């Protein structure tokens, strides 16, 4: 596969993941045309990772969730919004491959970015 073909596959996966995320928020309705194995695995992974990071990251209106609560929410959406295998892979990564430590920084509010760039 050429670099251009790989880039095309990546962009297609990103587009589908964005459509799925936007659909969940009510901004985009045609994501329903994608289901199960019709969704590229990379797009499924992007959607699960994006949702997970969104759950554990602090927001202006709430603290970031702990990893266990975020995983519980994702597992509650298995077979409705997310593939069982992709969620299981994320859980395995978090529990067995150092994922908690690697992703812990998403739980910390970056005060500089919240205040805006004054420099």
Secondary structure, DSSP 4 states (H G I P E B T S, - for coil): --HHHHHHHHHHHHHHHHHHHHHHTTS-SGGGG--GGGS-HHHHHHHHHHHHHHHHS-BTTBPPPPHHHHHHHHHHTBTTTB-HHHHHHHHHHHHHSSHHHHHGGGGS--HHHHH----
